[in-house]
């Protein structure tokens, strides 16, 4: 008995050690990234050079415009759809579309959006009206508002307690309050606090996005994130320090947005949940249905533009359709980026799944929020910290280095997907296995992992998608030697061939879709042979 207890203790200690070792290796760049950002703070000449740069005011304005439009727009669209459609059949139908819309990567959506709304885009050909998307970050903000609204709606669908809220809405309706009034007073006050982390992720991404801003944002001056990226790639040490200082200012701006959001919520939360006694029967169901339709059709239209351009054999302004269709673009397309992307994503997601399982089994859930920091911080200083470590280890421009660089974002997303299912695992099953004398490793491999196969495969698909979308980490860690569908799409957006840009964007979109289908089929195959997993 004593030997069994000692063996179990040693197993648990080994699991904890492996969990912290795996997480430590993945999240090592956080510290050097923070140090590199803070270093220029005490350099007055860097501050002077930053304020004297003529791009700074315009870049700041473009960043503020795009971020405010993105955050306010995505939240407004999310609340309009929820207050108009939830919890009826129309909401259920719309919620079923969200995974397909979320599977559309930002870069692919931005490419299709550009072909749709550009000055010589399809809508300009149809309506004869030119759209100026790149002015002051407005077009970038609109794109992000649309894309992030789907993300917020998906998060909301997981946070809404159907039974409790339905009863409360029924009570409000019985008291004479209308559909919109009931949802504003009942649904919104309970939903917004639960979505604070999702909103924080939207703010952080909108502030620090580089790849989408290169495709759709203003060019001269660009947004602060793109400007910092340009300076960090400069050979001049002063320019590099200015880039780090700008990255730190993005973190400060994130803090300002957080405090502003908290202040606005403090002012509104009492009024939102207060029933004044005045009743009206206003419903925004038609408006919500219209907005939901337009949002979904924008995503479909962006994909359709990519498909049309990929097969276009000459498509000159102002023709609404290509002169002819051909497969020559696909025949001449460079497929090496596809193979590189597939290899990197498979390796990153599989290693990420191993790290997540080790952490879930041996780590402490109280530190999960710290592991999610890469989702809330600007990516630039983090990839710079990664690059500094890779230079020291002489692993820059090599496969292990690029795979490791992707893990900093792959692991947090996979952890967010897998953690809820892991917490809901019935502890009685573990207890029963222990009474049989099974070790922790045997319980993990033969009890937990088989029963949690579905959420783990879902996490694998999410990690694969996140790796496919990586841009900055691939550029830095790969030292420019790794060409993926994402880097190719962004590179082709600046004056390249629109047909090849469309093809690479479609490939970027198809890879995650194929992975989600593959993981679903794998789970069905496993379930066929193990009926109890269904």
C-alpha positions in Angstrom: 0.0 0.0 0.0 2.8 2.4 0.9 4.7 1.6 -2.3 1.5 2.2 -4.3 1.0 5.6 -2.6 4.7 6.5 -3.2 4.4 5.5 -6.9 1.2 7.6 -7.2 2.9 10.7 -5.7 5.9 10.3 -8.0 3.5 10.1 -11.0 1.7 13.2 -9.9 5.0 15.1 -9.4 6.2 14.0 -12.8 3.0 15.2 -14.4 3.3 18.6 -12.7 6.9 18.9 -13.7 6.2 18.0 -17.4 3.2 20.4 -17.5 5.2 23.4 -16.2 8.2 22.5 -18.4 6.0 22.3 -21.5 4.2 25.6 -20.7 7.5 27.3 -19.7 9.1 26.4 -23.1 6.1 27.7 -25.0 5.6 31.0 -23.1 9.3 31.8 -22.6 9.1 34.8 -25.0 6.7 36.7 -22.8 9.5 38.0 -20.5 12.0 39.1 -23.1 9.1 40.6 -25.1 8.1 42.8 -22.1 11.7 43.7 -21.4 12.4 44.7 -25.0 9.3 46.9 -24.9 10.2 48.6 -21.6 13.9 49.2 -22.5 13.3 52.3 -24.8 11.1 54.0 -22.1 14.2 55.5 -20.4 15.7 56.8 -23.7 14.7 60.5 -24.2 16.2 60.5 -27.7 13.9 57.7 -28.8 10.9 59.6 -27.4 11.9 62.7 -29.3 12.5 60.8 -32.5 9.0 59.2 -32.1 7.2 62.5 -31.6 9.1 64.1 -34.4 8.2 61.5 -37.0 5.6 62.9 -39.3 3.8 59.5 -39.6 3.0 59.3 -36.0 -0.2 61.6 -35.7 -1.8 60.0 -38.8 -1.0 56.5 -37.6 -2.4 57.2 -34.2 -5.6 58.6 -35.7 -6.0 55.6 -38.1 -5.5 53.1 -35.2 -8.0 54.9 -33.0 -10.6 55.0 -35.8 -10.2 51.4 -36.8 -10.3 50.2 -33.2 -13.3 52.2 -32.1 -15.2 51.2 -35.2 -14.2 47.6 -34.8 -15.1 47.2 -31.1 -18.2 49.4 -31.0 -19.4 48.1 -34.4 -18.9 44.4 -33.5 -20.6 44.8 -30.1 -23.5 46.8 -31.6 -24.1 44.2 -34.4 -23.9 41.4 -31.8 -26.5 43.0 -29.5 -28.8 43.9 -32.4 -28.9 40.3 -33.6 -29.3 38.9 -30.1 -32.0 41.4 -29.0 -33.9 40.8 -32.2 -33.6 37.0 -32.7 -32.7 35.3 -29.4 -34.0 32.7 -28.4 -36.3 31.8 -31.3 -35.9 29.5 -34.3 -34.4 32.3 -36.4 -31.6 32.6 -33.8 -31.0 28.9 -33.9 -30.7 29.0 -37.7 -28.3 31.9 -37.6 -26.2 30.4 -34.8 -25.8 27.3 -37.0 -24.1 29.5 -39.6 -21.6 31.0 -37.2 -19.0 28.1 -37.3 -18.8 28.5 -41.1 -18.4 32.2 -40.9 -15.8 31.9 -38.1 -13.8 29.4 -40.3 -13.2 32.2 -42.8 -9.7 33.5 -41.9 -9.2 37.2 -41.4 -6.7 37.5 -44.3 -8.9 35.5 -46.7 -11.9 37.6 -45.7 -9.9 40.8 -46.1 -8.8 39.8 -49.6 -12.3 39.1 -50.7 -13.6 42.2 -49.0 -11.1 44.3 -50.8 -12.0 42.8 -54.2 -15.7 43.5 -53.3 -15.4 47.1 -52.0 -12.2 48.5 -53.6 -12.4 51.5 -55.9 -12.4 49.2 -58.9 -14.2 46.4 -57.0 -17.3 44.6 -58.0 -19.7 46.9 -56.1 -18.1 49.9 -57.7 -18.7 48.3 -61.1 -22.3 47.5 -60.1 -23.3 50.8 -58.6 -20.8 53.2 -60.2 -19.8 54.5 -56.8 -16.2 54.4 -55.6 -15.5 53.1 -52.0 -12.4 54.6 -50.3 -11.6 51.8 -47.8 -8.1 52.8 -46.8 -8.8 56.3 -45.6 -8.1 56.9 -41.9 -8.6 53.2 -41.0 -12.4 53.3 -41.6 -12.5 50.4 -44.0 -10.3 48.4 -41.7 -12.6 49.1 -38.8 -15.7 48.1 -40.8 -14.1 44.8 -41.9 -13.0 44.0 -38.3 -16.4 44.9 -37.0 -18.1 42.4 -39.3 -15.6 39.6 -38.6 -15.5 40.1 -34.8 -19.3 40.4 -34.6 -19.4 36.7 -35.6 -16.9 35.9 -32.9 -18.9 37.8 -30.2 -22.1 36.1 -31.3 -20.5 32.7 -31.0 -19.1 33.5 -27.5 -22.6 34.8 -26.6 -24.2 31.6 -27.7 -22.0 29.7 -25.2 -22.7 32.1 -22.4 -26.5 32.4 -22.5 -28.3 30.3 -20.0 -31.4 29.4 -22.0 -33.6 28.1 -19.3 -33.0 30.9 -16.8 -33.1 33.8 -19.2 -36.2 32.4 -21.0 -38.1 32.3 -17.6 -37.0 35.9 -16.9 -38.1 37.1 -20.3 -41.4 35.3 -19.9 -41.9 37.1 -16.5 -41.0 40.5 -18.2 -43.5 39.8 -21.0 -46.2 38.9 -18.5 -45.7 42.3 -16.9 -46.4 44.0 -20.2 -42.9 44.8 -21.3 -42.2 44.5 -25.1 -39.6 42.2 -26.8 -36.8 44.8 -27.2 -37.4 46.3 -23.7 -37.3 42.9 -22.0 -34.1 41.9 -23.7 -32.3 45.1 -23.0 -33.3 44.9 -19.3 -32.8 41.2 -18.8 -30.4 39.8 -21.4 -27.9 42.6 -22.0 -27.0 43.2 -18.3 -26.3 39.5 -17.7 -24.5 38.9 -21.0 -21.9 41.8 -21.1 -20.0 40.9 -17.9 -19.6 37.3 -19.2 -18.1 38.6 -22.5 -15.5 40.8 -21.0 -12.6 38.6 -22.0 -13.9 38.2 -25.5 -14.3 42.0 -25.8 -10.7 42.4 -24.5 -9.5 40.0 -27.1 -11.3 42.0 -29.8 -9.7 45.3 -28.6 -6.2 43.8 -28.4 -6.5 42.2 -31.9 -8.0 45.4 -33.4 -5.1 47.5 -32.0 -2.3 45.2 -33.0 -3.4 43.5 -36.2 -0.7 43.8 -39.0 -1.6 41.4 -41.8 -5.2 42.6 -42.3 -4.1 46.2 -41.9 -1.5 45.7 -44.7 -4.2 44.4 -47.0 -7.0 46.8 -46.2 -5.7 49.6 -44.0 -4.2 53.0 -44.9 -0.8 53.0 -46.4 0.7 56.4 -45.8 0.7 56.6 -42.9 -0.3 53.1 -41.8 -1.7 52.0 -38.5 0.5 52.1 -35.5 0.9 48.3 -35.5 2.1 48.3 -39.2 4.3 51.3 -38.5 5.9 49.5 -35.5 6.4 46.4 -37.7 8.1 48.5 -40.4 10.4 50.1 -37.8 11.3 46.8 -36.2 12.4 45.5 -39.6 14.7 48.5 -40.1 18.4 48.0 -39.7 18.8 51.3 -37.9 18.9 50.6 -34.1 17.1 53.9 -33.4 14.2 52.8 -35.7 14.0 49.4 -34.0 13.8 51.1 -30.6 11.0 53.3 -31.9 9.2 50.2 -33.0 9.5 48.7 -29.6 8.3 51.9 -28.0 5.3 52.0 -30.3 4.5 48.4 -29.3 4.6 49.5 -25.7 2.3 52.4 -26.5 -0.1 49.9 -28.0 -0.2 48.1 -24.7 -0.9 51.5 -23.0 -3.7 52.2 -25.4 -5.1 48.7 -24.6 -5.2 49.7 -20.9 -6.9 53.0 -21.8 -9.6 51.1 -23.7 -10.0 48.7 -20.8 -10.5 51.6 -18.3 -12.8 53.4 -20.7 -14.9 50.3 -21.2 -15.1 49.7 -17.4 -16.1 53.3 -16.9 -18.9 53.2 -19.5 -20.2 49.9 -18.1 -20.2 51.4 -14.5 -22.4 54.2 -15.7 -24.8 52.0 -17.7 -25.2 48.8 -15.7 -27.7 50.2 -13.2 -29.9 51.8 -15.8 -29.8 48.8 -18.1 -31.2 46.4 -15.4 -33.8 48.9 -14.1 -37.4 48.6 -15.2 -38.8 52.1 -15.1 -42.5 51.1 -15.4 -42.9 52.6 -18.8 -43.9 49.9 -21.3 -43.6 49.8 -25.1 -44.0 46.9 -27.5 -41.1 47.7 -29.9 -39.5 44.8 -31.6 -36.4 44.9 -33.8 -36.8 41.4 -35.2 -37.0 42.6 -38.8 -34.0 44.9 -38.3 -32.0 42.1 -36.7 -32.9 39.7 -39.4 -31.8 42.2 -42.0 -28.5 42.9 -40.3 -27.9 39.2 -39.8 -28.6 38.5 -43.5 -26.3 41.4 -44.6 -23.5 40.2 -42.4 -23.7 36.6 -43.6 -24.0 37.6 -47.2 -21.0 39.9 -46.9 -18.9 36.8 -45.9 -20.5 34.8 -48.8 -19.9 37.6 -51.3 -16.2 37.9 -50.2 -15.7 34.2 -50.8 -17.5 34.4 -54.1 -15.2 37.2 -55.2 -12.2 35.1 -54.4 -13.6 32.2 -56.4 -14.5 34.3 -59.4 -11.1 36.0 -59.5 -9.3 32.6 -59.1 -10.9 31.5 -62.4 -11.0 34.8 -64.2 -9.3 35.0 -67.6 -9.2 38.8 -67.9 -11.6 40.9 -65.8 -11.3 44.6 -66.6 -13.2 47.6 -65.2 -16.2 48.1 -65.5 -17.3 44.6 -66.6 -19.4 42.9 -63.9 -18.2 39.4 -64.8 -14.8 38.1 -66.2 -14.4 37.9 -69.9 -13.9 34.2 -69.7 -13.1 31.5 -67.1 -10.0 29.4 -67.1 -8.0 26.9 -64.9 -4.7 28.4 -66.0 -4.4 30.4 -62.7 -4.7 27.3 -60.6 -2.3 25.4 -63.0 0.4 28.0 -62.6 -0.2 28.6 -58.9 2.7 28.1 -56.5 1.8 25.2 -54.3 4.9 25.1 -52.2 3.4 27.6 -49.7 0.4 25.2 -49.3 2.7 22.3 -48.4 4.7 24.5 -46.0 1.6 25.7 -44.3 0.1 22.2 -44.0 3.3 20.9 -42.5 3.7 23.8 -40.0 0.0 23.7 -39.0 0.0 19.9 -38.4 3.2 20.0 -36.4 2.2 23.0 -34.4 -1.3 21.7 -33.6 -0.1 18.2 -32.6 2.7 19.6 -30.4 0.2 22.1 -29.0 -2.3 19.3 -28.2 0.5 17.4 -26.3 1.2 20.6 -24.3 -2.4 21.2 -23.5 -3.0 17.7 -22.3 0.0 17.8 -20.1 -1.1 21.2 -18.7 -4.7 20.1 -18.1 -3.6 16.9 -16.4 -0.7 18.3 -14.3 -1.1 22.1 -14.3 -3.1 24.5 -12.2 -6.3 26.0 -13.7 -5.7 29.2 -11.7 -2.9 30.1 -14.1 -5.0 29.7 -17.3 -5.6 33.4 -17.5 -1.8 34.0 -17.6 -1.5 31.5 -20.4 -4.1 33.5 -22.4 -1.9 36.6 -22.3 -0.7 36.2 -25.9 -4.3 36.7 -27.0 -4.6 40.0 -25.1 -1.2 41.5 -25.9 0.2 43.0 -29.1 1.9 40.3 -31.2 4.9 42.5 -32.3 6.9 42.5 -29.0 6.1 38.8 -28.5 7.5 37.7 -31.9 10.4 40.0 -31.4 11.1 38.2 -28.1 10.8 34.9 -29.9 13.2 36.0 -32.5 15.8 37.1 -29.9 15.6 33.7 -28.3 15.9 31.9 -31.6 18.9 34.0 -32.6 20.6 33.0 -29.3 19.8 29.3 -30.0 20.7 29.6 -33.7 17.3 28.3 -34.6 16.0 31.2 -36.7 14.9 30.3 -40.2 14.6 26.6 -39.2 11.6 24.3 -38.9 11.7 23.7 -35.1 12.0 27.5 -34.5 8.9 28.3 -36.7 6.8 25.5 -35.2 7.8 26.7 -31.7 6.9 30.3 -32.6 3.4 29.3 -33.6 2.8 27.5 -30.3 2.6 30.8 -28.4 -0.8 31.4 -30.0 -1.9 27.9 -30.8 -1.7 26.7 -27.2 -4.0 29.4 -25.6 -6.7 28.9 -28.2 -6.6 25.1 -27.8 -6.7 25.5 -24.1 -9.8 27.6 -24.3 -11.5 24.9 -26.3 -10.4 21.9 -24.2 -10.6 23.3 -20.7 -14.4 23.3 -20.3 -14.8 19.6 -21.3 -11.9 18.6 -19.1 -13.5 20.3 -16.1 -16.8 18.5 -16.7 -15.1 15.1 -16.7 -16.8 12.9 -14.1 -14.3 12.4 -11.3 -16.1 9.2 -10.3 -14.6 7.5 -13.3 -11.1 8.4 -12.1 -11.9 7.2 -8.6 -13.2 3.9 -10.0 -10.0 3.4 -12.0 -7.9 4.1 -8.9 -9.6 1.4 -6.9 -8.4 -1.0 -9.6 -4.8 0.1 -8.9 -4.4 2.0 -12.1 -1.7 4.7 -12.3 -2.3 8.3 -13.3 -0.8 7.7 -16.7 -2.9 4.7 -17.4 -6.1 6.5 -16.3 -5.1 9.4 -18.6 -4.4 7.2 -21.6 -7.2 4.6 -21.2 -10.0 6.6 -19.5 -9.8 10.4 -19.9 -8.4 10.7 -23.4 -10.8 8.3 -25.1 -13.8 9.9 -23.4 -12.6 13.4 -24.2 -11.7 12.6 -27.8 -14.3 14.9 -29.3 -13.2 18.2 -27.5 -9.6 17.3 -28.0 -10.1 16.8 -31.8 -12.0 20.1 -31.8 -9.0 21.8 -30.1 -6.7 20.2 -32.6 -8.7 21.7 -35.5 -8.8 25.1 -33.8 -5.0 25.0 -33.2 -4.5 24.0 -36.9 -6.5 27.0 -38.0 -4.6 29.4 -35.7 -1.3 28.1 -37.1 -2.5 28.5 -40.7 -3.3 32.2 -39.9 0.0 33.1 -38.4 1.8 35.9 -40.2 4.2 37.8 -38.0 5.6 34.8 -36.2 6.2 33.0 -39.5 8.0 36.1 -40.9 10.2 36.6 -37.8 11.0 33.1 -36.8 11.3 31.9 -40.4 13.7 34.8 -41.2 11.9 35.2 -44.5 12.7 31.7 -45.6 9.2 30.2 -45.0 6.5 31.1 -47.5 3.0 30.1 -46.4 -0.4 30.8 -47.9 -0.9 33.6 -45.4 2.4 35.4 -46.1 1.8 34.9 -49.9 -1.7 36.4 -49.7 -0.5 39.5 -47.8 2.5 39.9 -50.1 0.3 39.7 -53.3 -2.1 42.2 -51.9 0.3 45.1 -52.4 0.2 45.4 -56.2 0.5 41.8 -57.0 -1.6 39.6 -59.3 -5.3 39.6 -57.9 -5.9 36.2 -59.4 -3.0 34.6 -57.5 -3.9 36.5 -54.4 -7.4 35.1 -54.6 -6.0 31.6 -55.1 -3.7 31.8 -52.1 -6.6 33.3 -50.0 -8.9 30.4 -51.0 -6.2 27.9 -50.1 -5.8 29.6 -46.7 -9.6 29.2 -46.2 -9.8 25.6 -47.5 -7.1 24.2 -45.2 -8.9 24.8 -41.9 -12.2 23.7 -43.5 -10.6 20.4 -44.5 -9.1 20.0 -41.1 -12.4 20.5 -39.3 -14.0 17.9 -41.7 -11.2 15.5 -41.1 -11.4 15.7 -37.3 -15.1 15.1 -37.5 -14.7 12.0 -39.6 -11.9 10.7 -37.3 -14.3 11.1 -34.3 -17.1 9.3 -36.2 -14.7 6.5 -37.1 -13.5 6.1 -33.5 -17.1 6.2 -32.3 -18.0 3.5 -34.7 -15.6 1.1 -33.1 -16.2 2.4 -29.6 -20.0 2.8 -29.3 -19.8 4.2 -25.7 -18.0 7.4 -27.0 -21.1 8.5 -28.9 
